[in-house]
């Protein structure tokens, strides 16, 4: 079994792959997903937000569990990474991180 340290590069790769590969949906979400990926990519290229890999490097030591999912969404004028983390007690947490600063904004138990 891979340790968390060995899984994070794989997770980052898969998240990057998901962000650059087309969605397999026929219900119109494909267009929205594509537009969002392009908007995020442009924001990273302009230096307005940090890449997922950069954010992972900064917040990984503070997440206290295994990352089981990652999304990015726009909230107002800010981009927010949402990490789903399974902690050592088996709880599922959602950790919201400012994509521009890598600052943890809030953590919620689900």
Secondary structure by P-SEA (a helix, b strand, c coil): ccccccaaaaaaaaaaaaacccccccccaaaaaaaaaaaaaaaaaacccccaaaaaacccccccccccbbbbbbcccbbbbbbbbbcccbbbbbbbbccccccccccccc
